[in-house]
Amino acid sequence: MSTSERNKWFVLAVVGAAFFMTILDVAIVNVAIPSIQKDLDIAEATVQWVVTAYAITFGGFLLLGGRMADLLGRRRIFVVGLVLFTLASLACGLATNASVLITARAVQGVGAAIISPAALSIVTTTFTEGAERNKALGVWGALGGSGAAVGVLLGGVLTKYLGWEWIFFVNVPVGALVFALTRPVVPESRADLGHRRFDAGGAVSVTGGLALLVYAISKAPDVGWATGRTIGLLLASVAILAVFVALELRSSAPLVPFGVFRIRTLTGANVVGLLLGASLYANFFILTLYVQQILGWSALKTGVTFLATAGTTVIWAGVAQGLVTKIGPRTVMTTGLAVMALAMLGYTRVPVDGHYWPDLLPIYLIVALAIAFAFIPVTIAGFIGVPGHQAGLVSGLLNTTQQIGGAIGVAVTSTIFISQAKSGGFTKAAQTSGYHWAFAALVAIAAVGAVAAFVFFRGARMPEGETEAVTVSV
């Protein structure tokens, strides 16, 4: 391997470490919520904001973060997000009350929303489109696909042995190391658009609209989907996003040039990514509740058992990227979503007195294959034929659809669970029935995702050769 080739993989290692932190923090908090609530004396209605605050800002700022990376410099924006995320993580760990913790989590989400698209656009502009980039995105997909499972594991271990504060403190040394390595390892690059105009109106409207949409969806299970509050918030978010579309159509330098959606594989990747995010994030959310509330597993045991999914996903990732390179994304992606649907169907049969074996472990292993075969081709396919100057934009779009999908999936399955469990008086049997119905909804979502993958990627092939050049400097 030449020096330049080694440098590329060093770049992937550095930005991948930061990306992995942002994915971990989606799930790592869930198992620590009871400890946080007890130590900081947070009310039941308030404690979920520790999770929701991160989700709102993460989902809301992704598009802005991606386009800023293209316009202002990918390494520069990556570092801004990294510093913000690391300092916010430190503030989370030092928090002594709910207000400080929730505020710091919101800031942490902004940092994550800047890191994720900037890091992915650095990867896609560092590696040449084709087999080389597919290998890199295979690693990237393994990081993203296993991040939620590792988050549950790490959250359980740290909460058990060091205290909940360490689920945040662990980010500080990692962030400091990545910061130290970024300038000497990661080259600067930006889109050569011939201008540096920034679409402020588009940035404000899309960020506000997406953040409000995630908030409305996240709170719907608590206040009800048919309430005036939920309907009003959803309508307001749609109205703000409509303003965004109107502004973009008139702008000479739009934040999101809608012509990019003429690339059919990009449009398909976003549609499938939305459905994949819904099924994947909701799966981990509902499953964590089941094993802790019904089976009575501790945070540590919950985390350790998810290692089966996380570890196996990494193994299947290499197979998935190799298959995408050889036969294209359609078959691999369709298979991944179909297997995900079958795995969710298996979860609809988990009993009240379930055991790790044989009730859960076989499905954990099947989910690992599904994650690798779905997540990796979606990421690879999203960049087929995308010019280098739009790498940050596309990264932001893919991350946004997956996060919005995750919010929708969690909200829908939570609503189904609560409705079913409430009708049975919240007994263990009623709650288990609620989880069964929630997983049944995920069967449908994953199945629709499989159909979408089959339809959108008909005839899609992996191109050979290099992508459009970008301006690069050290």
N, C-alpha and C positions, 0 to 999 in steps of 0.2 A: 504494500500500500504506500503510495507516494506521500510526501509531506503535505501537499495540498489536500489530498483525500483524507489524511488523518485530521487535518484542521477542520474539515467539514464535520466530522463526527464529534470533534471537541465542541464545535458550535452547537450541535444537537444536544450534547450532554448538558451544556450550561443552560441553554434556554429551556430544555426539557425538564430540568430540575425545578425551575421556577413554575412552569406550567403544572407540573405534578402537585406542587404545593396548593395551587388554586383549586384543583380538583379534589384533593384531600379535604380541603376546608368546606366543601359542600356537605360531606358526610361525617367528618370527624366529630362534629359538635353533637350530632344526634344522640349518641350513647352517653354523652356527658351532661345532657340537659337536667336529669334529676339531681346530680351533684351541684350543678350551677344554681339551680333553683333553691336548693337547701342552704348552700353557703351564703348566697347573696339575698336570701329571703325575698325571692321574686314571686309575684302572684302568678297563678296558673294562666290567666289570660294574657300576661305580659311576657312570660318566659319564651314563648314561641317566636317572639320578635328577634331573639338571638339568632335564629335560623332565617327568618323572613327578611330581616334587614340586609343580610348578605345577598340573598337571592334577588331582592329588588334592584339593588345597585349593580350587581354583577350582570343581570339580564338587561338592565336599562342602558348601561354605558358601553356595551360591547361594540356596537356599530361605530360609535364615536371613537373609541380606542383604536379600532382597526384602520379607520381612515386617517386619523392623526399620525399613525405609524407610517402610512404611505407618504403623507405630505411633509411631515416634519423630521423624518428619519426614524427608521425602525429600531435601531439600537438605542437612540436617545429616548424615545417614548417607552421602550421596554424598561430602561433604567428608572424612568419616572414612576412607572407602575410598580416596579420592584421595591423602590424606596418607600412608596406609599403603603404597599402591602406589608412590608416588614415592620415599619413603625406602628402601623395599626394593629398588627399581631402582638407587638409588645404592649401596647395600650390595653388590648383585650385581656392579656394575662395579668396585668396590674390593676384591672378594674375592681373597684370595691362596692359598686352599686350597679343597678340595672341600666340606668341612663348612660353611664360611661361605657359599659360593655356594648350596649346596642348601637350607640353612636360609632364606637370603634369598629364594630362589625360592618356597619354601613360603609365606612371609609375603606375597610379591608376589601369589600366587594368592588368598590371603584378601582382599587389597585389591581384586583384580579381581572377586571374587565379591560384594563389597559394591557396587562401582561399577556393574556391568552392570545388575542389576535396578533399582537406585535410579535410574539414568539413564533407562532405558526407561520406568519408571513416571512420571518427570518429564515425558517427552515425551507419553505418552498422557493425562496429566491437564492438559497445557498446550494441546493441540490438540483441537478438537471432533470427536467421532466422525463419520465420513463422509469426504467428499472431502478436507477439510482435513487430517485425521489421516492419511489414506492417502498424501498427498504427503509428509508428514513421515516416515512409516514407510517410504516408498519410498527416501528418503535414508538412513534408518537401515539398511534392508536392503542398500543398496549398500555402506555402510560394513562391515557384518558379512560380506556375501558376498565382498567383494574383500579383506578384511583378511588372510586367510591368504595370498593370492597376493602382496599388497604386503609382507607379512612376509618371505616368501622373498626378494623383490627387495631390500628394505632390509637384510635380514640379510647378503646377499651383498655389497652395496656397502660397508656399514660394516665388515664383517670384512676385506674386501680392502684398503681404503684407510686405515682408522683403527684397526683391531684389534677383537677380539670384545667388549672392554669397552664399546664404544660402542653395541652393540645394547641395552644397559641404560642408559647415560648419556643417550641421546637422549630417554628418558622424563622426565628431570629438568626441563629447561626447559619442556617441554610441560605437565607436571604443575603447575609453578609458575605458568605463565600461566593455566591453567584455574582454579587455586585463586584467583588474583587477580581473575578475572572472575566467579566463581561468585556471590558475595554481591550485587554490584550488578546482575547480569543475571538470575539464576535465583531465582524466588520460592519461599518455603518453602510446603510443603503436607503435609498428613497426613490419614490416614483418620479420619473422624468416627464412631468406634465407640462413644462414650459411656463408654469405659474405657481405661486404659493398662496393663492387666495383660499380663504377658509370660509366655508358655508356655515356661518354662525346660526342663522335661522333654522337651517336643517338640523344642525347639531342639537339645539335646544329643544326643538319639537320632537325629534325622534327619541331623544333620551327621556324627555318627560312623558311621551306617549307610551313607550315600552315599560318604563318604571311603574307608571300607573296601571298598566295592563297586568304586570306581574303581581302588583299589590292587590288588585281586585280579584284576581284568580286565587291568590294565596289565602285571602280572607274569606272567600265565598263559603268554604265548608263550615266556618264558624258562625257567619251571620245569615247564611242561606243564599242560594242562587237566585231565587225569585224575589228577593227583597228589593225595595227601592234603592237601597244603598249600593248593592252589587250591580244592579242594572244601570244605575246612574254612573258608577265608576267605569263600567265597561263601555258605555256610550261615550263618556268623556274621553277615554283613552282612544277610542276609534276616531273621534272628532279631531283630537290632536294629531294622530297619525295621518288623517286625511289632509290636515294643514301641511304636514311634512311632505306628503306626496305632491301637493299643489306647489309648494315652494321649490321642490326638486325639479319639477317639470319646467319651471320658469328660470331656474338658475343657470348661468353660463359655466359655473364650476360647482356642480352639485356634490353633496356629500356622498350620495348614492346615485350614480348614473344608471338609470333603469335599463339601459340598453344591455347591461351585463346579463340580464335574465334571458336574453336571446340564446345564450349558451344553454342548451337543453340539459346537459349533464349537471350544470350548476343549479338550475332550477330543481331538477330531480333530487340532487343531494340535499337541498334545503327542505324539500317536502319530506323525504325519507328521514332526514335528520330530526325534524320536528317529532315524527312518530317514534323514532328510536329513542330520543330523549325522554318522551313521555313514558314509554315502557320501561326503560332502564332505570331512571331515577325513582320512579314510583315503585318499581320492584324492590329496590333496596330499602326504601322508606317503609313500605308495608311489611316486608319480611322482617325488618328489625323490630317493628312493633309486635309482630306475632311471636317471635322467639323470646322476647323479653316479657311481654304481658301475659301470654298464654302458657308458654313453656317455662317461664320463670328464670331464664338464663341471665347471668350477670353480664355487665358491660364487657368484662374481660372474655368470658366464654363466647359471647356473641361475636366479638372481634376475631378471636382465634379461629372460629369455625368458618368465617368468611375468607380465610386464607386459601381455602380450596378453590374458590372462584378466582381470586386475585392471581394466584400462582399459575393456575391452568390457563388463564387468559393470556399470560405472557408467552406460554409455550405455543398456543394456537396462533398467536399474532404472526410469527414467522411464516407459518403455513398459509395464512390468509393473504399476506402481501405477495407471496410467491404466486399464488393462484390468480390474484388480480392481474399481476404482470403477464402471466401466461395466457389466461382466457378472458380477461376483462372483468369489470366490476359487477356486471348484471347477475351472473349465476351465483357468485360468492355472496353478494349482498342479499339477494332473494333467499338463499339458503339460510343465512344468518338470521333474518327476520322470521322465517318460517320455524326455525329451531327455537327462537325466542318464544314464539307463540305456543309451541309444544311444551316448553319448560313452564310457562305460566299456567298452562292447562294442568300440568302436574301439581302445581301449588294449590289448585282448587280442591285438592283431595287431602291436604294436610289435616291430621286429626287433632283433637283437643289435647291428647296425651302423646303428641308426636315425639320422635327421637331423631337424633342426628343421622343414625343409620337404622332403618333403610328409608326413612321418610324424606330427609333433606339432602344428604350428601350427593346422591345420584343427580338430583336436579341442579345442585350447585355446580357440578361439573359440566352439565349440559348448558347452563347459562354462560359459563366461561367460553365455550365454543361459540355460542350465539353472539356474545359481545365482540369477540375477535372478528368473526365473519361478517358482522354488520357494521361495527364502528369503523374499522380500518378501510374497507372499500368506500364508505360514504365520504371519509376524509380525502382519500385519493381522488375519487371521482369528482369532488367539488372543484378541483384545480385543473381538470383536463381542459386544455385549450384556453386557460385564463392567462392573459398577458401579465408580465411581471409588475407593471405599474398598478395593477389592481389586486395584488396579493393580500394587502392589509384589509381592503374592503371585503374580499371573499372570506378571509379568515374571520372577520367580524360577523359576516352574515351566517356562516356555518355555526359559529359559537352561539350566536343569538337564537337561531332556530332551535338548537338543542336545549338551551336553557329555558326558553319559553315553553318548549315541549315538556321539559321536566316539571315546570311549574303547573302546567295544565294537567299532566299525569298525576302528580301528587294531589292536586286539588280535587280532581274527579274521583280518584280512588278513596280519598279521605271522606268525601261526601257519601259515597256508596257504603263504605264501612260504617260510618256513624249512623246512617239511616237504618241499616240492617241490624246493627247491634242495639240501637235504641228500641226498636220494635220488639226485641226479645229481652229487654230489661238489663242489658249489658252483662248478662251472665257469660261465663267463659264459652259456653256453647254458642250463644248468640254472637259474641265477638268473633269466634272462629268462622261462623257462617258469614259474617260481614267481610272477613278477609277472603273467603272463598269467592264472594261476589266481586270484590275488588280485583282479585287476580283474573276473574273471568273477563272483566273489562279490559285488562291488559292483554288477554288472548286476542280480543277483537282489534285492539290498537296495533299489536305486532303483526297480525294477519293483514290488516290494511297496509301496513308498511311493506310487507312482502309483495303485495300486489303492486304497490306504487313503484317499488324497485324494479319489478319485472316489466312494467309498462314504460317508465321513464328512460331506462337504460338499454332499451332494445337497440342493437346495432352499435352500442358504445364500445370503442376500442382504445387501448392505450397507445398514444402517439409515440413516435420515436423522434429523437432530436432535441434541440435545446429550446427553451422558452425565450420569450422576448427579453432582451438584456435590461438590466436596471443599473442605475448609477450607484457605484460602490466605492467607498473610501475607507481607509483604516484610521 
